[in-house]
Amino acid sequence: MKINEIVSFLETIAPASLQESYDNAGLLTGSASWECTGIITTLDATEVIVDEAIKNNCNLIVAHHPVIFGGLKSITGKNYVEQTVIKAIKNDIAIYAIHTNLDNVINGVNGKIADKLELINRSILSPKKNNLKRLVTFAPVDHAEKVRAAIFAAGGGHVGNYSECSFNINGEGTFLANEGTDPFIGKIGERHTEPEVRIEIIFPEWIEKAVIAAMKTAHPYEEVAYDIINLDNMHQDIGSGLVGELPAAIDETSFLKQLKQVFGLSVIKHTGLTGKAVKKVALCGGAGSFLIGAATAAGADFYITGDIKYHEFFDANNRLVIADIGHYESEQFTIDLLFDILTEKFPNFAVLKTGVKTNPVHYFL
């Protein structure tokens, strides 16, 4: 199996187009055309992870964090980034990062955290705009269902928990087939009027090519008329953070103890307790201070994330509890998430979880 097959599959789970503008997700070293000998999943791609890959005969590292984040003006080994890149290139190790695109899908990084906390009634905390498009096309009445079915099979027509959604209007289409054409109906040189169905279907922007290809394959016309319209609608399953509910409300101290147990924490930084029961929980793996306002607006009792600065703790304003559990600690289960995704898809292929804890932060107790 080639590395490209693995990358293509991962990008059906977390499309590359969903990464933030500042991010650098994707294949960072190596070639997509290489035969893959094995995969190691990790949070960070560091030199010791490359050593682990070499030892286990794995030539693909699938990491959450991109080891190359900014531009490299030289590669001399002066820091951990350059050391990692040099070792990976010298040993033909491919590094693939699946970062904010995996953060921005509901069953990604934050979905895994929610699984660990057993949250129910989940939704995206801050849904994103401009990820939806509408296809409008026109098909002969007797072929409309075939065209619709092909678009649905390609992934179009999903609205929330509903699938195969479309809007259809009957009307008439006209065309005149000129010399050199091979019309499905009508005669060359004569204007033809045909009863047609106008079909409108919404789809996520990252499957546009597949949707158009499926429509054209199923459509009987030699030249297919269609429009693609960009929508400003929010995609309810795409965006930052996640909010859900505990199966049953508990007191704040008990919830803090639960956090320590689930995440294996020795310490939690948090704002003052409010004295309210904890039912609604918002979360964001990694650095999530930018979502404090969204967590408050969602009516969350607790907001769990990492990398909160001193003054940002004041933003709780006694309306919720902000718990900073650490960047690595909040995202540690991403290693398991990637392992599970890959082993389910490729059950007979060598996929390993790293045995290295890459957290650069230590605590003296």
N, C-alpha and C positions, 0 to 999 in steps of 0.2 A: 504494500500500500504506500502510495506517495504522500508526502507531507501535505501537498495541495488538497488531497481528499479530506484530511483531518481538519485543515483550516477552513475549507468550504463548509464542512458540517458545523463547526463551531460558529461560523458566521450566519448559520440559519437560526442558532440559538440567540446570539447577540450580534446583530448585523453591525459591520464596521461603521456604517453611516451614523450609528447612534452614539458614537464616542463624542465627547465634548471637543470644542475647537482647539483647546490647549493640549489635548492628549496626544499620545503617540502609540496607540494600540496597533497591532498587526505583526507581521513577520519582520523581526529586527535583525536577525543574522541567519545565515544559511540560505538554502534554495528550496522553493516549493516543489521543485521537480525531483528532489532526492527521494529515494526509497526510505521509509521510516523504519528504524530498527526497534523503536520503543519510545514511550513517552513518560516523562516525569512531570507531575503537577506540583505547583508551588505557589506561594504568595509572591515571593521575590526571586528574581534571577540574579544570583551572586556567584562569585568564583567558586565557592564551596558547592553550590548546586551544580555547576558545570562539572566539577570533579565527581559528584555523585552520579551524574548522567554518564560520564565516561566509564566509571566503575561498573555500572549496570547495563552497559551497551545500549543506552538510549540516546538517540541523536536528535530528539525533539524535547525541549523544555516548554511547557505551557504554563506561563506565569500570569498572575493578575497584574502586577505592577510592571510597567515598561522599564527595563534597565536603562534604555536610552530615552530620556525624556526631553532634554533640550538638544541643541545642535552640538556635534563634536567637531572642534576645529583641529584637533590632533588626537592621535591614539598612541600614547607613549607609555601607558601604564601608570600614570601619576595618581590615579584614584581608583576606587572600586569599580566604577563604571567601565573605565578603559581596561582594567585588568580582566574583568569578566568578558568583555567583547573580544579581547585578544585571545584568551584561552578558548572561547567558543569557536572563533574562526580557525585557529590553529588545529583544533580537533574536530572540525566539521560538525559542530553542534548547532542546530537551529533553535532560535529562541523566538517564541510567539507570545505576545502580550494581549490579553483580553481584559481591558481595564474598565473605563467608564461606560463602554457599551454593555458590559456585563452588569454594571451598577444600574443601568437605566432600563432594565427589563424586570418585570414584576417577579419572575421566578429566578432571578439572578442572585447576586450577593446578598441583597436585603431579604429576598425570599428565603434564603437558607438560614439567615439569622432568625427570621420569623418562625421557621420550622422548629428551631431549637427552643424558642420561647412558647411554642404551641399557640401562636396567635391565630385567631379566626377573623372572618369578615374583613379581609385585607383589601387595601387599595393603595395606589401610588400616592405618596404624600404631596408631590409637586409635579403633576402631569405636564408633558411637553407639547408644544404646538408644532405645526408645520411638518408632521410626520405622516399625514394622511393625504391621499389624492382620490379623485373621482374619475372613473372611466365612463365615458358616454359613447355608445356605439349603436349601430342600426343594422338589424338582421331581418331577412324575410321571415314572415310569421311561422312558416313550417320549420325553420331552422333556429328560431330564437332560443328554444330550450337547450339545444346542443351547445350553442355559444355560451349561454349562461352557465351551464354545467362545467364547461371547460375553464371558465374564469373562476368559478368556485373552487374547482380542483387545484388551481394554481395558487389559491390562498386569498382570493378576493371575496368580499362580501361578509366580512366579520365585523360586527358592531357589538362591543362588550361581550356578553356571554351568548350572543346570537350569531348564527352562521347562515350562509346562503341568503344574505339580505340583498335585495335589488329593488329598483323602481322601474316600472315598465309602462310605456304609453304606445298605443296603436296609432299608426298614421300611414302616410304614403311617401315613398321616396321616388325620385325620378333620376334618370341618367340616360345619356346617349353614348353608346359604345362606338368609338372611332376605329378607323382602320388599324389593324395590327393587334386588336384586343381579342380576347376569347371569353365573352360574357357568359356567365352561368345561366342567366335568363335574358330574354330580349334579343333583338337582332341588331347587327352592326348597321349603323347609319340611321336607326330609327329611335326616337326618344321613347323610353319605356317607363311606365308607372307601375310600382310594385307595392303591395301592402307590406308594411314593415313594422317592427317593434323597436322603439327607442329603449335601450337598456342602460340603466345607470347603476354602477356598483362602486363602492368605496373599497380602497385597499391601502396597506401601508407602503410608503414610498420605496422601501428596499426590495420589494418584489415586483417592481414595475416591469422590468424586462420579461420576467416569467409570465406575468399576466397578459402582456401584449402578445407574446409569442403564442400562448394558449388560445387567445381570442382569434388570432389570424389563422392558426391551424384548423380550428373548428368552424370558421366562417366560410360559407360557400363562395363569396364574391372574390373575384380576382384582385380588385382594389377595395380595401376595407376602410370605410370612413369611421373615424373615431376622434374623440377629444380627451385630453388629459388635463384635469383642472386641479390646481393646488388648493388645499383647504386649510383654513386657519383653526379648525377644530382641535381640541385636545385629544390626544390618544390616551385613553384611560389606563392602559397597561404599560405605558412608556413614560419614564420620568425619574425624578430623584426621590430617594427615600421611600419609606413605606409606613403605613399606619394600620393597626389592627387592634383586636381586643383579646384580652385574656379570657379563657373559658369561664372564669369566675373572678370577681373582684377580690383583691387581697390588700392588706395594709402595706404602707411604703417600706417599712423595715423588712418585712417578709419578702417583698419583691427585690430589695437590694441583696438579701441573702440568696435569693434564687439566681440573680445575675452573677454573683460570685461563684456559685456552684456550676452553672451552665457554661460560663466562659473561663472557668479555672483561674479566677482573679484572686490576688492577695490584697488588693486595695481598689477602691472606687472613689474617684473625685466626683462630688455632686453638689448641687445647690441645696439650700435648706429644705427640709421636708415641709409639706404644706398641711399635713394632718388629714388629707383626703384619702379615700380608698383608691387603689390603682385598678383601672379597668381598661382604658384606652392607652395604647403604647405606640409611640412613633419612634422610628429608628433610621439610621443611615450608617452603613459601614464606612470606615475610614474617617476622613475629615469632613464633618457635617455641620459646622457652625452656621453655614449659610441657610440652613433649614430650620433654625430655631423659631423664626416667625411663622413658618408654615406649620410647624408642630403645635404652636400655641393656637393658631387659627383653626386647626383641626380639632381642638378641644382635648388634646392628649394630656394625660395625667403624668406621663414620664416621656422623656426624650433621650434615647440612648445613641451615643455616637463616640467620636474620638477627636483629639486635637482642639479642644475648646480653649480659647485664650482667657486670661483673667477677667478682663472687662466684659467678655461675652457671657460669663456666668450671670452677670447682673440682669441680662435680658429675660431670665426666668421670671423675675418680678413677682414671685410667689404664686404664679398662675399654674406652674407645672414644675416638676423636678428634672433638671438636666443632669444626666449621668455620663461622665467622660470615662469610658472603660479602656481607652487606649486604641491607637490605630490598628496595630497588629492584632490585638485581642478581638476587636470587633469584626475583623475580616478573616480570622483564622480558619473558619469553616469553609472558605472559598476553595481551599485545597481539596476538601472532601467533595464539594459541589462539582468541581472540574473532573475529579476522578469518577464520580458517579455518572456524569453526563457521558464521558468517553467510554467507560466500560459497558454502559447500557447499549451504546451504539456499536461498539467494536468489542464484543464479549470474548473473542478469541485472540485478541491482540494484547501485547505487553504494555499495560498502563500501570505505573507505580505512583504512589504518593511519596513526596519527599519525607525523609526521616530527619531533616535538619530544621531546627527552629531558627528562622532568619531574623527574628525580632532584634533590632539594634538597641532597644531600650531595656534596661535592667533596673530592678528595685532592691534596695538594701533595707531589710526589715529588722 
